[in-house]
Amino acid sequence: MSKSVLNKFPGLALIGALTGIAFLINSFQPAISPLALCVALGFIVANFTVWPDWAAPANNFASKRLLRIGIALLGAQVSIASLRAIGLKGLLTVLVVVIFTIFGILLLSKLFGMTGDLGLLIGIGFGICGATAVAAIRPQTRATEEETSYAIALISLCGTLSIVVLPFLGHLMHLSDRTFGAWAGAAVHDVGQVVATASVWSPAAISAAIVIKLSRVCLLAPIVLTLSFRHRKYLKSQGKSENASARIPFIPFFVLGFIAVAILQNVLTVPTHVHDDLVLASKILIGAGLVALGSGVRWKSIRSIGPRPLFMGMIAWVIVAGVSLAAVRISGM
């Protein structure tokens, strides 16, 4: 076994243990996002005890390599059959909601005087797939670890509130199973929270929710690709084109992996158990990367961000939920 692997092993064992705890808690309470828990556990250990120096080599490996492999495997959730199920009208509806969410939150973040990249993390996290989207786009932005953790915590909070609030409002409005499921799929952020929200309503709502949610996941690759070009442009504007931008591929490798896995998933007949294992592996690897990310965040830095993003996020959550419901009802989904 090489010295490099031996150096990483103790830290990976610690990260793996914390990731396992997060997923164990999620198995007892599915409404709690395991990815948000991964960030929280890394943060808690680093701030209330001492994150050991011997874990440093594993931190860098998990927050970059493992995280990106996990995002690539997320392509296993992209299904052409799901896109066909909602039809062109459904796809256009999802696209409108996602675009409104991202640009609407960017506008709100400016009104609240926040940094552009924190608003971008929150907007894409709300619009695509919660913590996973935040982790995927972060390397293509100038966001700090503190801003990334703040965005994940805020998205998790709003998604958890949706599990209680959306079914309550849905009953007041006498929504059908299909309409409520589509609303949950369009408005709630994390995949697990989408399923939890629809489950509170009825089993029939779950399928509609998952189809809409997975159609949002399909937008992750083009968004990361767009942000990659944006980041290279920024580096060039700062006079860093010869060194920094040269090391950044035009298309990030994990995006190519995401696309390749998605193609194989739809071209080949993948056994259900293999598909489920890929999805689980994706979540675990992303979770390990987020534990490492959380361990690098300090409470003093989080506190310095202030309460404005929290207020902005709560307002955005209400607006996005309203727009999503309007879009679903107008389109007849």
C-alpha positions as CSV (number, residue, x, y, z in Angstrom):
1,M,0.0,0.0,0.0
2,S,1.5,3.4,-1.0
3,K,2.4,6.0,1.5
4,S,-0.1,8.4,0.0
5,V,-2.9,5.9,0.6
6,L,-1.7,5.3,4.2
7,N,-1.7,9.0,4.9
8,K,-5.3,9.3,3.8
9,F,-6.6,6.2,5.5
10,P,-7.1,7.5,9.1
11,G,-8.8,10.7,7.9
12,L,-11.0,8.7,5.5
13,A,-12.0,6.4,8.3
14,L,-13.1,9.5,10.4
15,I,-15.0,11.0,7.4
16,G,-16.6,7.6,6.7
17,A,-17.7,7.2,10.3
18,L,-19.4,10.7,10.3
19,T,-21.0,10.0,6.9
20,G,-22.3,6.7,8.2
21,I,-23.8,8.4,11.2
22,A,-25.6,10.9,9.0
23,F,-27.1,8.2,6.8
24,L,-28.1,6.2,9.9
25,I,-30.0,9.2,11.3
26,N,-31.6,9.6,7.9
27,S,-32.7,5.9,7.9
28,F,-34.7,6.6,11.1
29,Q,-36.0,10.0,10.0
30,P,-36.0,10.3,6.2
31,A,-37.2,13.9,6.3
32,I,-33.8,14.9,7.5
33,S,-31.4,15.3,4.6
34,P,-28.3,13.1,5.1
35,L,-26.2,15.5,3.0
36,A,-27.1,18.5,5.2
37,L,-26.3,16.2,8.2
38,C,-22.9,15.5,6.7
39,V,-22.0,19.2,6.6
40,A,-23.3,19.7,10.1
41,L,-21.4,16.7,11.6
42,G,-18.1,17.9,10.0
43,F,-18.8,21.4,11.3
44,I,-19.7,20.2,14.9
45,V,-16.6,18.0,15.3
46,A,-14.3,20.7,14.0
47,N,-15.8,23.5,16.1
48,F,-16.7,21.7,19.4
49,T,-13.7,19.4,19.5
50,V,-10.6,19.4,17.4
51,W,-10.4,18.2,13.8
52,P,-7.2,16.2,13.9
53,D,-4.2,17.2,11.7
54,W,-3.8,13.6,10.5
55,A,-7.2,13.9,8.7
56,A,-6.0,16.8,6.5
57,P,-4.8,14.7,3.6
58,A,-8.1,12.9,3.5
59,N,-10.1,16.2,3.7
60,N,-8.6,17.4,0.4
61,F,-9.2,14.1,-1.3
62,A,-12.8,13.7,-0.1
63,S,-13.8,17.3,-0.8
64,K,-12.5,17.1,-4.4
65,R,-12.1,13.6,-5.7
66,L,-14.8,11.8,-3.9
67,L,-17.3,14.6,-4.2
68,R,-16.8,14.8,-7.9
69,I,-17.1,11.1,-8.4
70,G,-20.4,11.2,-6.5
71,I,-21.8,14.0,-8.6
72,A,-20.8,12.0,-11.8
73,L,-22.7,9.0,-10.5
74,L,-25.7,11.2,-10.0
75,G,-26.3,10.8,-13.7
76,A,-27.8,7.4,-12.8
77,Q,-30.9,9.4,-11.7
78,V,-31.4,10.9,-15.1
79,S,-34.2,9.1,-17.0
80,I,-35.4,9.8,-20.5
81,A,-38.6,7.9,-19.6
82,S,-39.3,10.3,-16.8
83,L,-38.9,13.3,-19.2
84,R,-41.3,11.6,-21.7
85,A,-43.8,11.1,-18.9
86,I,-44.3,14.8,-18.2
87,G,-44.2,15.7,-21.9
88,L,-43.0,18.9,-23.6
89,K,-45.5,21.1,-21.6
90,G,-44.1,19.7,-18.4
91,L,-40.5,20.2,-19.4
92,L,-41.2,23.8,-20.3
93,T,-43.0,24.3,-17.0
94,V,-40.0,22.9,-15.1
95,L,-37.6,25.0,-17.1
96,V,-39.6,28.2,-16.4
97,V,-39.7,27.5,-12.6
98,V,-36.0,26.7,-12.5
99,I,-35.0,29.8,-14.4
100,F,-37.3,32.0,-12.3
101,T,-36.0,30.5,-9.1
102,I,-32.3,31.1,-10.0
103,F,-32.6,34.6,-11.4
104,G,-35.3,35.6,-8.9
105,I,-33.0,34.7,-6.0
106,L,-30.0,36.4,-7.6
107,L,-32.1,39.6,-7.8
108,L,-33.3,39.2,-4.1
109,S,-29.7,38.6,-3.0
110,K,-28.6,41.9,-4.6
111,L,-31.5,43.7,-2.9
112,F,-30.3,42.2,0.4
113,G,-26.8,43.3,-0.2
114,M,-25.4,39.8,-0.4
115,T,-22.4,38.6,-2.3
116,G,-23.2,37.4,-5.8
117,D,-21.8,33.9,-5.3
118,L,-23.8,33.2,-2.1
119,G,-27.0,34.2,-3.9
120,L,-26.0,31.9,-6.8
121,L,-25.4,28.9,-4.5
122,I,-28.8,29.5,-2.8
123,G,-30.6,30.0,-6.2
124,I,-29.2,26.9,-7.8
125,G,-29.7,24.9,-4.7
126,F,-33.3,25.9,-4.6
127,G,-33.8,25.4,-8.3
128,I,-32.1,22.1,-9.0
129,C,-31.4,19.6,-6.2
130,G,-30.4,21.2,-2.9
131,A,-27.1,20.4,-1.3
132,T,-26.0,18.3,-4.3
133,A,-26.3,21.2,-6.7
134,V,-24.5,23.5,-4.2
135,A,-21.6,21.0,-4.0
136,A,-21.5,20.6,-7.8
137,I,-21.3,24.3,-8.7
138,R,-19.1,25.5,-5.9
139,P,-15.8,24.8,-7.7
140,Q,-17.1,27.0,-10.6
141,T,-17.7,30.0,-8.3
142,R,-15.7,32.2,-5.9
143,A,-17.9,31.1,-2.9
144,T,-16.1,30.4,0.4
145,E,-16.5,27.2,2.5
146,E,-18.6,29.3,4.9
147,E,-20.9,30.5,2.2
148,T,-21.3,27.0,0.9
149,S,-22.2,25.6,4.3
150,Y,-24.6,28.5,5.0
151,A,-26.4,27.9,1.7
152,I,-26.7,24.1,2.4
153,A,-28.1,24.8,5.9
154,L,-30.6,27.4,4.6
155,I,-31.8,25.1,1.7
156,S,-32.2,22.2,4.2
157,L,-34.2,24.4,6.6
158,C,-36.6,25.5,3.9
159,G,-36.9,22.0,2.5
160,T,-37.8,20.6,5.9
161,L,-40.4,23.3,6.4
162,S,-41.9,22.3,3.1
163,I,-42.7,18.8,4.4
164,V,-45.1,20.4,7.0
165,V,-46.3,23.5,5.2
166,L,-47.0,22.4,1.7
167,P,-49.4,19.5,2.6
168,F,-51.3,21.9,5.0
169,L,-51.7,24.5,2.2
170,G,-52.5,21.7,-0.3
171,H,-55.5,20.5,1.8
172,L,-56.7,24.1,2.2
173,M,-56.7,24.4,-1.6
174,H,-58.2,20.9,-2.2
175,L,-55.4,19.9,-4.6
176,S,-55.5,16.6,-6.4
177,D,-52.9,13.9,-5.8
178,R,-51.3,14.6,-9.1
179,T,-51.3,18.4,-8.7
180,F,-49.8,18.3,-5.2
181,G,-47.2,15.8,-6.3
182,A,-46.1,18.0,-9.2
183,W,-46.0,21.0,-6.9
184,A,-43.8,19.1,-4.4
185,G,-41.5,18.0,-7.2
186,A,-41.2,21.6,-8.5
187,A,-41.0,23.5,-5.2
188,V,-39.0,21.3,-2.8
189,H,-35.2,21.1,-3.1
190,D,-33.6,17.9,-1.9
191,V,-34.8,14.6,-3.4
192,G,-35.4,13.0,-0.1
193,Q,-37.4,16.0,1.1
194,V,-39.5,15.9,-2.1
195,V,-40.4,12.2,-1.4
196,A,-41.1,13.0,2.2
197,T,-43.4,15.9,1.3
198,A,-45.3,13.8,-1.2
199,S,-45.5,10.9,1.2
200,V,-47.3,13.1,3.8
201,W,-49.9,13.8,1.1
202,S,-50.5,10.3,-0.4
203,P,-48.7,7.4,-2.1
204,A,-50.2,8.5,-5.4
205,A,-48.5,11.9,-5.2
206,I,-45.0,10.4,-4.9
207,S,-44.7,9.3,-8.5
208,A,-45.7,12.7,-9.9
209,A,-43.3,14.4,-7.4
210,I,-40.3,12.2,-8.4
211,V,-40.8,12.6,-12.1
212,I,-40.8,16.4,-11.8
213,K,-37.9,16.4,-9.4
214,L,-35.7,14.2,-11.6
215,S,-36.4,16.4,-14.6
216,R,-34.9,19.3,-12.5
217,V,-31.8,17.1,-11.8
218,C,-31.3,16.8,-15.6
219,L,-30.5,20.6,-15.7
220,L,-27.5,20.2,-13.4
221,A,-25.0,19.4,-16.1
222,P,-25.8,22.4,-18.4
223,I,-25.8,24.7,-15.5
224,V,-22.4,23.5,-14.2
225,L,-21.0,23.8,-17.8
226,T,-22.3,27.4,-18.1
227,L,-20.8,28.4,-14.8
228,S,-17.5,26.8,-15.8
229,F,-17.2,29.1,-18.8
230,R,-18.2,32.0,-16.5
231,H,-15.5,31.2,-14.0
232,R,-12.8,31.0,-16.8
233,K,-14.0,34.4,-18.0
234,Y,-13.6,35.8,-14.5
235,L,-10.1,34.4,-14.2
236,K,-9.1,35.9,-17.5
237,S,-10.5,39.3,-16.4
238,Q,-8.2,39.1,-13.3
239,G,-5.2,38.4,-15.4
240,K,-5.0,34.7,-14.3
241,S,-5.6,33.2,-17.7
242,E,-2.1,31.8,-18.2
243,N,-2.0,29.8,-15.0
244,A,-5.3,29.3,-13.1
245,S,-7.7,29.1,-16.0
246,A,-5.3,26.8,-17.9
247,R,-5.8,24.2,-15.2
248,I,-9.6,24.3,-15.5
249,P,-11.0,22.2,-18.3
250,F,-13.6,23.8,-20.5
251,I,-15.9,21.0,-19.5
252,P,-15.3,19.7,-15.9
253,F,-14.5,16.0,-15.8
254,F,-17.2,15.2,-13.4
255,V,-19.8,16.8,-15.8
256,L,-18.5,14.5,-18.5
257,G,-18.9,11.6,-16.1
258,F,-22.4,12.7,-15.2
259,I,-23.3,12.8,-18.9
260,A,-21.7,9.4,-19.6
261,V,-23.5,7.7,-16.7
262,A,-26.8,9.3,-17.8
263,I,-26.3,8.0,-21.3
264,L,-25.4,4.5,-20.1
265,Q,-28.4,4.5,-17.8
266,N,-30.7,5.2,-20.6
267,V,-29.1,3.1,-23.4
268,L,-28.4,0.0,-21.5
269,T,-30.8,-2.2,-19.5
270,V,-29.4,-1.6,-16.0
271,P,-30.7,-4.0,-13.3
272,T,-32.7,-2.3,-10.6
273,H,-30.4,-3.3,-7.8
274,V,-27.4,-2.0,-9.8
275,H,-29.2,1.3,-10.4
276,D,-30.1,1.6,-6.7
277,D,-26.5,0.8,-5.7
278,L,-25.2,3.6,-8.0
279,V,-27.6,6.1,-6.5
280,L,-26.6,5.1,-3.0
281,A,-22.9,5.3,-3.8
282,S,-23.4,8.7,-5.3
283,K,-25.1,10.0,-2.1
284,I,-22.4,8.4,0.1
285,L,-19.5,9.9,-1.9
286,I,-21.1,13.3,-2.0
287,G,-21.8,13.0,1.8
288,A,-18.1,12.3,2.5
289,G,-17.1,15.3,0.5
290,L,-19.5,17.5,2.4
291,V,-18.2,16.2,5.8
292,A,-14.8,17.4,4.7
293,L,-16.2,20.7,3.6
294,G,-18.1,21.2,6.9
295,S,-14.9,20.4,8.9
296,G,-13.2,23.4,7.2
297,V,-15.9,25.9,8.4
298,R,-15.6,27.9,11.6
299,W,-18.5,29.4,13.5
300,K,-17.0,32.9,13.6
301,S,-16.9,33.0,9.8
302,I,-20.5,31.7,9.6
303,R,-21.6,34.4,12.1
304,S,-19.9,37.1,10.1
305,I,-22.2,36.4,7.1
306,G,-25.1,37.7,9.2
307,P,-28.8,37.1,9.2
308,R,-29.7,38.7,5.9
309,P,-29.3,35.6,3.7
310,L,-31.6,33.8,6.2
311,F,-34.3,36.4,5.7
312,M,-33.8,36.5,2.0
313,G,-34.0,32.7,1.8
314,M,-37.3,32.5,3.7
315,I,-38.8,35.1,1.4
316,A,-37.5,33.3,-1.6
317,W,-38.9,30.0,-0.3
318,V,-42.4,31.5,-0.1
319,I,-42.1,33.1,-3.6
320,V,-40.7,30.0,-5.3
321,A,-43.5,27.8,-3.7
322,G,-46.1,30.2,-5.0
323,V,-44.7,30.5,-8.5
324,S,-44.2,26.7,-8.7
325,L,-47.9,26.1,-7.7
326,A,-49.1,28.7,-10.2
327,A,-47.0,27.1,-13.0
328,V,-48.2,23.6,-12.2
329,R,-51.9,24.7,-12.2
330,I,-51.6,26.8,-15.4
331,S,-49.9,23.9,-17.2
332,G,-52.4,21.4,-16.0
333,M,-49.8,19.0,-14.6
